[in-house]
Amino acid sequence: MVVQAYILIQTEVGKAAEVARQIADIDGVTLAEDVTGPYDVIVRAEATNVDDLGKLVVAKVQGVEGITRTLTCPVVHI
């Protein structure tokens, strides 16, 4: 079963569109959009397990220049 999550991202001022474009190219990211509100970019990502999801967020997503904070929200099926 695939693990899915939303990643809420805050960026430096004026960087949201560029951050969303860069993140959209990362393997495992299914959607990346710049938005308004308390977060600047919302990402939908998937991985084979929770550990791989963590590696995706820490090693790839957080490595994009212009990101100041992320919040990962795993999808649950209740």
DRENSE-40410 format. One line per 5 residues: their letters; for each residue x, y, z of C-alpha. Coordinates in steps of 0.1 Angstrom, whole numbers. Layout:
<atoms>
a = X Y Z ~ ...
</atoms>
This chain:
<atoms>
mvvqa = 0 0 0 ~ 12 35 -9 ~ 16 61 19 ~ 4 95 8 ~ 8 129 25
yiliq = 2 166 21 ~ 32 187 27 ~ 24 223 37 ~ 53 247 29 ~ 62 282 40
tevgk = 86 300 17 ~ 107 332 16 ~ 87 362 3 ~ 82 360 -34 ~ 96 324 -38
aaeva = 63 304 -37 ~ 59 299 -75 ~ 95 289 -80 ~ 95 265 -51 ~ 63 249 -64
rqiad = 79 245 -99 ~ 110 228 -85 ~ 91 205 -61 ~ 68 194 -89 ~ 98 178 -106
idgvt = 107 156 -76 ~ 100 119 -79 ~ 72 110 -55 ~ 55 143 -58 ~ 21 141 -75
laedv = 10 177 -71 ~ 26 210 -61 ~ 7 242 -61 ~ 14 277 -48 ~ -15 290 -27
tgpyd = -25 319 -5 ~ -30 318 33 ~ -7 307 61 ~ 12 283 37 ~ 26 293 4
vivra = 28 259 -13 ~ 8 227 -8 ~ 23 194 -21 ~ 7 160 -25 ~ 33 132 -23
eatnv = 34 94 -21 ~ 60 68 -11 ~ 61 31 -5 ~ 63 34 33 ~ 66 60 60
ddlgk = 104 58 61 ~ 106 66 24 ~ 81 94 28 ~ 103 109 55 ~ 134 106 32
lvvak = 115 123 4 ~ 106 152 27 ~ 139 157 44 ~ 163 148 16 ~ 145 162 -14
vqgve = 117 186 -6 ~ 134 205 23 ~ 165 208 1 ~ 147 232 -23 ~ 161 267 -19
gitrt = 136 292 -6 ~ 117 270 19 ~ 116 282 55 ~ 93 256 71 ~ 74 224 62
ltcpv = 45 205 79 ~ 39 169 67 ~ 3 156 71 ~ 0 119 62 ~ -33 108 47
vhi = -53 83 68 ~ -82 61 58 ~ -106 58 87
</atoms>
